[in-house]
Amino acid sequence: MILSALATSVGINLGLTVLLAAVYTLLRRRPPYVAVYSPRRPYAPPEPWLPAAWRRTEEDVHAAAGLDGVVFVRIFVFSIRVFTAAAVMGVGVLMPVNFLGDQLRQIDFSDLPNKSVDLFSVSNVQDGSNKLWLHFSAAYTITGITCYLLYYEYKYLSGKRLEYFTTSKPLPQHFTVLVRAIPVTGDGSVSDAVDKFFKEYHSSTYLSHTVVHQTGKLRRLLNDSENICTKLANLKSVRHTSGDPPRRFLGIFGRNDIVGKYQKRLEDLEENVRMEQSDATRSRQEVAAAFVSFRSRYGAANAIYIRQSDNPTVWQTEHAPDPHDVYWPFFSTSFMERWISKFIVFVASILLILVFLLVSAFVQGLTYMEQLEQWLPFLKNILEIAVVSQLVTGYLPSVILHFVSSYVPSIMKLFSTMQGFISVSGIERSACNKMLRFTIWSVFFANVLTGSVLGQLEIFYDPKEIPKRLAVLVPAQASFFITYVVTSWTSVASELTQTAALLYHLWGSCAKCCKRDDSKPPSMHYHSEIPRVLLFALLGLTYFIISPLILPFVLIYFCLGYFIYRNQLFNVYSPKYDTGGRFWPIVHNGTIFSLVLMHIIAIGVFTLKKLPLASSLLVPLPVLTLLFNEYCRNRFLPIFEAYSTESLIKKDREEQSKPEMAEFFSNLVTAYSDPAMKPIQRSLNSDDRTTPLLSSA
């Protein structure tokens, strides 16, 4: 890519970013759009959003978005610190050295816009030049800075997690265990088996249990009822606005009383719901799973970490999620169905990656004008126009990749749901791991391996040649990934305008019968946003040595994301769960992978540049990085997986004499009741307004 094409992409995306920010500033406090841009704080006094996002403290973020929100913001803080140092070294030292290397061609400043961005890469440095020792030193320096900041963040957030536990009020999930694979003998029920087992083996701490029932049919009925309730409310709103009931032309043609039909259908559905609820309480619809509650946190922890039976396939225990975090539909599946689902998910994930490889091959073909003219010869004359060629090669490929990638998170969340996680947070953390692996292999490696020659998968056949092959393939895609990062400015700015939500809101305002319920703010999609942020950290670190021109663009992305997401966490997104910061280990592992990949590529670069001593001296760096990761895994990861005996018993002793604990245990008995089993409310009140069938759970 030439510099003018890069400048075109930067100009377009910078203009779109400013435009989207301006649109958001104009619309955010206008009454018709408050439900889109400030559903959490609709009555808050208007103030400039950028200074407000800067002024808010971490305690404010914690209060608004929980510890998961703090972790998400800390990702940007960590990345800004790392890439500020990287940009200083890359732009201030490495880029001038690369530009003055004269390996590719003599410098002609008069024709600089038509020069390739490769002039600023390590490819322009003479082979065997002593200037390469600056790149060697930079690799060690940025690794040391990144590891120090990783350690600091891991230590800081583990302390925050312990503080989160010690200062929290009693929570149901700390006293409750999910038990699955419950054996039932004879004509006994699951409830009887659970009660007998835990009274016998946990008599001093056992409190109560709640058996899970099959409620798949019941949930379908409730969903139908909720949809009709929404339609009724919208139709009544239209009638109230117009003031006229539906009329029939000449008493023959026209619509019947649709409201009356919906009311009759709703009454029938309510009766079916009550009947299904009655059937679901019978033992024949019990699932071999139950939530078992204890009188102490330590008692619940013992039930989780001590095997309950000589047969490890029965009485299986695990952490219970928050009652509002439980994903109830899963419990209707059997053990065999869960096992089959895991296999299906594994196969489907591989197929998805293969399909995305084809998309990446097509996208990369757009960056090569000669290949594009060969594919589409009838567009040859159009592609010869300078502006068109710059748009097609410098802007269109990254836009296509962004667009296609936007559909993957929902697919990964579906895969995680099929695997049998029993909480929304568990589903999203699993989907986050899947998305991270998919992003690394299908966005980064797929574009690297399909960029110039298809069929580069043989790179992995000879492990000794991997560094050298990557040192050739990765730099070849520097221009594509630079434009990909630049295009991401528009993507992160579109988070402000909430384009999809805005269009849906406008459609609902025009077609009132299809108006949606804006009363509930959306939740933050950590499973898609965290891998996306980590991808740009991967690109910045891997291209730090090769093409430092990418660094200022990556830094701008993180600065934009810091302000925009702080604003969104306060005004738009409402947390539907709080894992206590358990997303951070994913961030840590992803960053370690990026560092090791940077080291491998750097070893290959120094080998190709005929500086074998630098390659040899760089070999200990990935080893030291992995040892650092192992230390962090042993030092901090256990804090994110479970709380210690010391913390549990200390917390239990502090609260055992508090009078409010009696009320807490009384509520704990029914805390894990399936919301679908709760009595429904009357669909119509005296004021002829429709109310929800169920309270939110």
Beta strands, then each sheet from edge to edge (+ up, - down):
strand 1: 176-180
strand 2: 206-213
strand 3: 248-249
strand 4: 253-254
strand 5: 286-294
strand 6: 316-319
sheet 1: 2+ 5- 1+ 6-
sheet 2: 3+ 4-
end
